[in-house]
Amino acid sequence: MINSVATAYRVMNEEGAKFARDEVAVTSIEYALIAALIAIVIVVSIGNVGTAVMALYEMVAEEVAKAASGL
């Protein structure tokens, strides 16, 4: 039992070391982080644009209501 645990631990260490040396994995992680950052920027930008558009529509609605009440 102890021997199999030691073997499993050794295999995990070897595989972890291979993963750490693997530049493809590092590059994939970097691309994933860049994609996540871009997604966050897009979400924040869309939120800001949505707020600005809503304010514009509210302003236009107020002006139309003023013009309609003045007739």
C-alpha positions in Angstrom: 0.0 0.0 0.0 2.7 2.5 1.0 4.7 1.5 -2.2 1.7 2.3 -4.4 1.2 5.6 -2.7 4.8 6.5 -3.1 4.6 5.5 -6.8 1.5 7.6 -7.3 3.2 10.5 -5.7 6.3 10.1 -7.8 4.2 9.9 -11.0 2.3 13.0 -10.0 5.5 14.9 -9.4 6.9 13.8 -12.8 3.7 14.8 -14.6 3.6 18.1 -12.8 7.2 18.9 -13.7 6.4 18.0 -17.4 3.4 20.4 -17.3 5.6 23.1 -15.8 8.2 22.7 -18.5 5.6 22.5 -21.3 5.7 25.9 -23.1 2.5 25.1 -25.0 0.6 24.8 -21.7 2.1 28.1 -20.5 1.1 29.8 -23.8 -2.4 28.4 -23.5 -2.7 29.8 -20.0 -1.5 33.2 -21.2 -4.0 33.2 -24.1 -6.8 32.3 -21.7 -5.9 35.1 -19.3 -5.7 37.6 -22.2 -9.1 36.4 -23.5 -10.6 36.7 -20.0 -9.3 40.3 -19.8 -10.7 41.2 -23.2 -14.1 39.7 -22.1 -14.1 41.8 -19.0 -13.3 44.9 -21.0 -16.1 44.1 -23.4 -18.7 43.6 -20.7 -17.7 46.8 -18.9 -17.8 48.8 -22.2 -21.2 47.4 -23.2 -22.5 48.4 -19.7 -21.2 51.9 -20.1 -22.6 52.3 -23.6 -25.9 50.9 -22.5 -26.1 53.5 -19.7 -25.2 56.3 -22.1 -27.8 55.1 -24.7 -30.5 54.9 -22.0 -29.7 58.5 -20.8 -29.9 59.6 -24.5 -33.3 58.0 -25.0 -34.6 59.5 -21.7 -33.5 62.9 -22.8 -35.2 62.5 -26.2 -38.4 61.2 -24.5 -38.4 64.3 -22.2 -38.0 66.7 -25.1 -40.7 64.9 -27.1 -43.0 65.1 -24.0 -42.3 68.8 -23.6 -42.9 69.5 -27.3 -46.2 67.4 -27.2 -47.5 69.3 -24.1 -46.7 72.7 -25.7 -49.1 72.0 -28.7 
